[in-house]
Amino acid sequence: MSRKFPEWVPVGALHYIAHTENGEPIRVLARAAGCHASTVLRQIRKVELRRDDPLVDAALRKLGAAVLRLNRHAPLSGNKEAADMNPFSEQAMPDDATLARESMRVLRRLCESGAVLAVAADLDKAVVVRDGPQGSTRTAVVANSVAQAMALKDWITPANTGRIIRYHITTAGRNALGAFLQRFGMAPSSSSGFAEAATSFQGQGAGGAVLDREEDSRPPRAPIGESPLSALARRRNNEGKPFLAEPLVHAGERLREDFELAQMDGSTAQNWDQFLTAGVQTGNSASGSAGGAAAEARARVTAALADLGPGLSDVALRCCCYLEGLEAAEKRLGWSARSGKVVLRIALMRLKRHYDETVGPGGPMIG
């Protein structure tokens, strides 16, 4: 039965479904798994205790329904089409590639300070929201089927009960995120939290300072829970107002999410050097004919950075996408101290105007 299901489905869940839906004896399951019967019994009891979680319960119901569909076609097992049938519909449960892509995006957001995954019983989408001084900000949207798979994998855990349930990332979820980052070539940094693997920036900064290639291959980054935008959003000006208004933070987060989506297609590679070398146009290795969400995200990032132009695109890409700290960005671009936050604010204002003109004021986050 396990061969009919995605590889991400936990063994304990497979044993639970086989025992409750197929009536397989625990000793038979233990012999097939090569373990003691008590081990399988503990797995089944553990899964049963987690059915109070609505996401886990929904995932198990879908798995059980898939088993019933397979059993219904069992008499046709001699038929190759019936034997190779996929028991899941497109909306039921994600395949391995979809879960890896979507969960990496969502888990990164859940690592941010104050972030939770909010799930409503009557909606087919879940949202990641982050609480801040100015209220809650939506940072990602995910299909309920992906959220159910993440809950079944014990990557997220509920913090309350009721109509709207808020989920937090677990230790297993953080470990899974680290594995995904390594798999996609974005290894986590032990000193600065989860972040993209260091990208080598070459050429000159906007201020004329030559970027040291060896030094720039390891750019300091803010921890994923403390991006430069989050830090600036908490600062106040002389009038006591936030230095960055919520719409500006929203624009920067939109650019960052597009950037993350653009990195998830291994078939093509985008060279962002043209936005980091004061307007020097370099070759773009991304194929314009490439399809899918990653190619569309690359096009959106390219359009946004091109609209910002040299200088503003430098600081936006470094601080919003690569999560470099402002001091590091100022040093690499050859700017004077404490000037970066002003330029970043101007870049975010221009970025907000770009999104207002392309997707409309207050347009939804990607995802």
N, C-alpha and C positions, 0 to 999 in steps of 0.2 A: 504493500500500500504506500509506503514512504516514497517510492519512486514516482508516484503520481502527483506528489506534492512538491512545492518549492523547497529548496534545500534549507531555507531560513526557518522553516517550521521546527520548533524544538522537539527533541525526542520524547520528552515527557508528554507533550501535547499529542503526539502521534500515538503513544501508548494509551493515553486517556481516551482518545477517539476510538481506537481499536477495541478497547475494553467495553466502553459504554455503548457504542453504536453497532459494532460488529459482534459483541459478545465474546471476544477472544479471551480465553483464560489467562490469568496472570502468569502462570508457569510456562505456557506456550510462548507468550511475549518475551519472558525472561530467557528462554532457550534460544529464541531467534536473535535476541540482543546480546547473548553471551554474558549475562550477568545473573545475579541472584534474584529470586522472586521478590524478596523484600525490597530490593532497589526499585523495581518496577512499581511495587505497591506504594512506596514513598512518593515516587514521581506522580502517580495518579492522584494520591491524596493532596499533594501540593497544588496540582492544577485545579482540583475540585474546590479547594479553599479560596482560590483566586477568582472564582466565578462571580463574587460580589462586585468585582470591577466590571462596569458596563462594557468597556472596550474588550476585555478578555472574554467576557461572556459572548459578545457578538462574534469575535474571531472563532471561538469554539463552535458556535452554532453554524457558522459558514463552513468550517471544516467538516462538521457532522453532516451537513447537507451535501457536501461534495462526496462524502463516503456513500451516502444513500444513492446518489446518482451513479456512482461507480458500481454499486451492488445491483442497481436496476439494469445495468448493461452487462452484468456478469454472464448471463446466458449467451451473449454474443461475443464472448471472449475470443472465439475462434476468428472473428472478424477483425482484421488489422486496424480498421478505422476505430472500432469500439475499444480495442485494446490500447490504442495510442491517444484516446480522447483526453482532453484537458478538462478536469472536473470543475475548474473555476471559470466563471464569466469574467469579462474584463473589469467589471465593477466590484467583484467579490473580494479577492485578495490579491495583493501585488506579487509580481514575479520577483526573482532575486535581484535582477538589475534595477528594477523600479524601486524596490525597497532600499537598496544601497544608495541610489542617487537621492531619493527624497528624504530618507532618514538622516543622511549626512547633513543635508541642508537644514533640517529641523533641529537636529541635536546641537548643531553649532549655535543656533539661535537660543536654544534652551540653556546653554552654558553661560549666557549673558546674565548679568546681575539683575534680579527681579523678574526674570522671564518665566512664564508658565505656558502650558498648552491648554487652552480652554476648549472643552467639548460640550456641545449642547445636544440633547437627545433627539431633537426634531430637525437637525441640520446635517447635511451630508459632507460638510467641511469642518475641519477644526482649525483654530487660529492660534498662533503664538503671539502673546502680548507681553510687553515689558512695562512694569510699573516704574514711573519716574516722578520727579518733582511736579511736572505739569500734567500728571495723569497717566493713563495707559496708552501705549503705542503699539499698534499691530505691526509685527515684523515679518510674519510668514503665514502662509495658508497651506494646508495639507489635506488631502482626501482622508475621510474617516477610515477607509480600508488600510491606509498606511499607518494611521494612528493605532488601529487595532493590532496590526502586526507588531508595532513597536511595544505595545503594552504586553502582548503575549510573550515577546522576547525579554520582558522585564527591563526594558530600557527606560520606561517612564512609569511613575507610580502616582495614584490619585492622592490629593491632599484633603479632599472634602467629599461630601455626598450632596445630592440634590439635582436640580434640573441642569445646571451648568457645573461641570466638574473641572477642576484645575489640576493639571498633572505637572510634576517636577521630574527632571532628569535624575536617573539613579547612577550609582557607581558603575553598574554594568553598561549603562548608556554611555557614560564617559569613556569607558574602555572600548566600546564598539566604535565610538567616534574616532578615537585614536587609531584603531585598525583601519577605518575607512580613509582617514587622512593619509596614512602610509600607502594604502592601496591605490589612491588617486594621485600619489606623488606629492602630497602636502603633509609631510611628516610633522607631528607636534613638537613644539619646543619645550624642553623641560623648564626653562627659565621664564618663559613668557606665556604659558598656557597654550591652548590649541591655536595654531595659526598656519597660514600657508607656508610651504617651504620657501626658503629665501630665493628670490629671483635676482639675477645679476643685472644691474642697471649700468649702462655704459654711456659715455658721451659727456656733455656739459650740462650743468644745471642752468636754470633760467637766469641766475645771477652771474653766470660766467665761470663758476667754480668747477674745476674738473673733478668728476666723481672718481674716487679711488676704486678700482675694480675689485681688489681683494677685500677691502673694507666693506664695499657696498654689497658684496655677495652675502653678507650677514646683517641685514638691516634690523635694528632694534624694533621690536613691535610691542604694542600694548597688549595685555592679556585680552582674550576674547571677551571676557566679561567687562572689560573697561576700555572701550574704543575711545579714540580722541574726541569723537562727537559726544559720547556720553559724559566725558569729563567736562567739556566746554558747556554742555547743556545745563550743568549744575552751577556754573559760575554766574555771578551777578554783576551788572554794570553799576555805575555810580548812582543810578536811579532805582536800584534794587530789582531790576528786571533781568530775566535770563539773558546771557550773552547770545545764545542761539535759540531762536524761537522754535516751537515744535514743527512747523512746516519745513524749516531748514534742515532739521534733524531727519525728518521724514524723507526729504530729497536725497540726503546722503545715504540713508539706509536703502533706499531704492537702488541707487547706483551700486552699492555693495552687494545687494542680493543678485542683481543682474550679473555682476562680475563673477560671483560664485557660481551661478548657473552656467556662465560661459566657459568655466574651467572644467566642466564635467563631461565633456565630449572628447575622448582621447583620440578620435579620428583626425582631428584638425588641431592646429596650434595657432594661437593669436600672438603676434608680436606687438607689445604695447610700447616699444622703445620710442616710437614716433611721438608719443605724448610725454616722454620723460627727457627729451633732449632739445628743449626749446624750439620745437617746431620742425626739427629735421625729419623729413619724410623717409621712412624705411619701408622695405618690402613687407607686405602682409601675407603671411603664409596660410591664413584661413581662407578656405575656398568659399567663394560667394555662393556656390551652388549647394553647399552643405545644408541639410534640412534639420528640423528638430528644434527643441527648445533651446539647446546650447547655442546653435547658430543664430537664432533670433535674439538671444541675450547678448551675444557678441556684437550684433548689429546695433542694438540699443546702446551698449556701452560706448562703442565707437562713435555713434552719432552724438552722444552727450559730451564726450571728451573733446570731439572736434568743435562742438559749439562753444565750449569753454575757451579753447585756444591755448597757446603756450602760456606757461606760468600758472594759470588757474587750473588747467588740467593736471599739471604736475602735482600740486598740493592736494587736489581732489583724489587723484589716483593713489597717491602715497598714504594719505590719512584715512580716506573712506574705504578703499579697496584693500590695500596692503597693510592697513592698520599700523602704520608707522606713527610714532609719537611726534608731536609738533617740534620738539627740540631737535630730533634727528632729521626731520624734514628741512628745518631751517639750515642746519649744518650742511646737508648734502646739496641744497640749492643755493648756498652761499648768501643767505639772507641774514639780516641783523636779528638779534635776539628779540623774542616776543612779537615779531612782525608776522609770524606764520598764522596766528589765530585770526588776525585781521584779514589776511589774504584768503584764508579758508572760509571765513564768513562771507566774503565777497563771492568766492567760487560757489558756495552753497546758494546764495541769492540768485546767481546766474543759472545754476543747475535747477533750482525751483522754477524759474521762468521757462527753462527749456521743457520741463515736464508739464507745466501748465499749458504750454503751446502744443505739445504732442499728445498727451493723454488726458488733458483737462485738469483744472484745479482739484487738488485732493484726490488724484487718481489712485486706484488701489495698488497695493504692493504686488510685486511679481509673485507667482506661486499659485 
